[in-house]
Amino acid sequence: MKARIPKGMGGGPQNLQQIAKQAQKMQEEMDAASTALEEKEYSATSGGGAVDVVVTGKMELKTVNIKPEVVDPEDIEMLSDLIIAAANEALRKAADDKSETMEKISGGLNIPGLF
């Protein structure tokens, strides 16, 4: 017994070509968005503005600005914690922005190897 697919619901060559074109367009949009995101910068502060860091969309630390009054040679550990907190927050911002942008383009599709 053969299964019959209703008219217009076929998975013929034209439909496959259309799907392939859509996938290629989506990939091109994602590549362009990824390039744009890598050029963006994200900043975050900690310690009430005592430490300010900037990271790139490539997830690289670009700058660290430290107010002189928080530099205490007796408490380097606190300064280190402030830097880590600010850097992690800036990296989270960059990752969230990338995730949101890619989800908008893909419409929520999660295709392994595409992203």
C-alpha positions as CSV (number, residue, x, y, z in Angstrom):
1,M,0.0,0.0,0.0
2,K,1.4,3.4,-1.0
3,A,1.0,6.4,1.2
4,R,-0.4,9.4,-0.6
5,I,0.7,12.9,0.1
6,P,-2.0,15.6,-0.4
7,K,-1.5,18.0,-3.3
8,G,0.8,20.9,-2.4
9,M,2.3,19.0,0.4
10,G,4.9,17.1,-1.6
11,G,8.6,17.1,-0.8
12,G,9.7,17.3,-4.4
13,P,12.8,18.8,-5.8
14,Q,11.4,22.3,-6.0
15,N,10.5,22.2,-2.3
16,L,14.0,20.9,-1.4
17,Q,15.6,23.7,-3.5
18,Q,13.5,26.3,-1.7
19,I,14.5,24.9,1.7
20,A,18.2,24.9,0.6
21,K,17.9,28.5,-0.5
22,Q,16.3,29.5,2.8
23,A,19.0,27.7,4.7
24,Q,21.7,29.4,2.7
25,K,20.1,32.8,3.2
26,M,19.8,32.2,6.9
27,Q,23.5,31.2,7.1
28,E,24.5,34.3,5.2
29,E,22.5,36.5,7.6
30,M,24.1,34.7,10.6
31,D,27.6,35.2,9.2
32,A,26.9,38.9,8.7
33,A,25.4,39.3,12.1
34,S,28.3,37.4,13.7
35,T,30.8,39.7,12.0
36,A,28.9,42.8,13.2
37,L,28.7,41.4,16.7
38,E,32.4,40.7,16.9
39,E,33.1,44.4,16.2
40,K,30.8,45.5,19.0
41,E,32.1,46.4,22.5
42,Y,30.4,45.7,25.8
43,S,31.2,47.3,29.1
44,A,30.4,46.6,32.7
45,T,31.4,48.0,36.1
46,S,31.8,46.6,39.6
47,G,32.4,48.1,43.0
48,G,30.1,51.0,42.3
49,G,32.1,52.1,39.3
50,A,35.5,51.4,40.9
51,V,36.4,49.0,38.1
52,D,35.2,49.3,34.5
53,V,36.0,46.8,31.8
54,V,35.3,46.6,28.1
55,V,35.2,43.4,26.1
56,T,34.7,42.8,22.4
57,G,32.1,40.6,20.7
58,K,35.0,38.2,20.1
59,M,34.9,37.7,23.9
60,E,38.3,39.3,24.4
61,L,39.1,41.7,27.2
62,K,39.9,45.1,25.7
63,T,40.3,47.6,28.5
64,V,40.4,47.6,32.3
65,N,40.0,51.0,34.1
66,I,40.6,51.1,37.8
67,K,40.0,54.1,40.0
68,P,43.1,54.9,42.0
69,E,41.3,55.0,45.3
70,V,40.5,51.2,45.1
71,V,44.1,50.2,44.7
72,D,45.1,49.0,48.1
73,P,48.4,47.1,48.2
74,E,47.2,45.4,51.4
75,D,44.1,44.1,49.6
76,I,45.0,43.0,46.1
77,E,42.5,40.1,46.4
78,M,39.5,42.5,46.5
79,L,40.7,44.4,43.5
80,S,41.1,41.1,41.6
81,D,37.5,40.1,42.6
82,L,36.2,43.4,41.3
83,I,38.0,43.0,38.0
84,I,36.7,39.4,37.6
85,A,33.2,40.5,38.4
86,A,33.2,43.3,35.9
87,A,34.8,41.2,33.2
88,N,32.4,38.4,33.6
89,E,29.4,40.7,33.5
90,A,30.6,42.3,30.2
91,L,31.2,38.9,28.7
92,R,27.7,37.8,29.7
93,K,26.3,40.9,27.9
94,A,28.3,40.0,24.8
95,A,27.1,36.4,24.9
96,D,23.5,37.3,25.5
97,D,23.5,39.8,22.6
98,K,24.9,37.2,20.3
99,S,22.4,34.6,21.4
100,E,19.5,37.0,21.0
101,T,20.6,38.1,17.6
102,M,21.1,34.6,16.3
103,E,17.8,33.4,17.7
104,K,16.0,36.3,15.9
105,I,17.6,35.3,12.6
106,S,16.9,31.6,13.0
107,G,13.5,31.9,14.4
108,G,14.4,29.7,17.3
109,L,15.7,26.8,15.2
110,N,18.5,24.9,16.7
111,I,20.4,23.1,13.9
112,P,23.6,21.6,15.0
113,G,26.7,22.9,13.1
114,L,24.8,25.8,11.7
115,F,25.7,28.3,14.5
